[in-house]
Amino acid sequence: AGVTFTQFRALLALHELGSASCSRLASALEVNASSITRVADTLEREGYLVRGKQPGNRAVVTLALTTAGCEVVDDVLARRRTALTEVLDRLSVRCRSALAGGARRFTATAQPDSETGGSWPL
C-alpha cells in the first residue's frame, strides 16, 4: 500500500472513527497531537486524507479519509485476512480450536479496565 505502519494506524483509526479532529485521532492512537500533524501532512500530500473544519468551530481541524485512503485500508485488511486464512487452513481443527480459545482469553484479558478507565493499547 506504500504507507508506513504509523501512517496505516492513522488511516485505520480514521476508517473506524470517520471524520475526526486531530486531537481525537491523537487520543485514539495515544500519541501527541504534533505527531498526528506530521502524519496527516504526509497522508494529505499522498491523497489519502483531507483536512476540514468542524462546523460551528472553524478553529478545530478535522481529518477524513479520501476514497484512496479507504482503498488502502480495505486492501491491507483484505491481504491480512487472506494471509491469516492461509495459515489457519494449514492447522488441524484441534489446533484452530485451541488457538481460538486462547485468542478469546487473550482478548478478554486485554480489554480496558473499566474501573481505571484504561484504554485499548493494541
Buried (B, 14 or more C-beta within 10 A) or exposed (E): BEBEEBBBBBBBBBBEBEBBBBEBBBBBBEBEBEBBEEBBEBBBEBEBBBEBEEEEEEEBBBBBBBEEBBEBBEEBEEEEEEEEEEEEEEEEEEEEEEEEEEEEEEEEEEEEEEEEEEEEEE
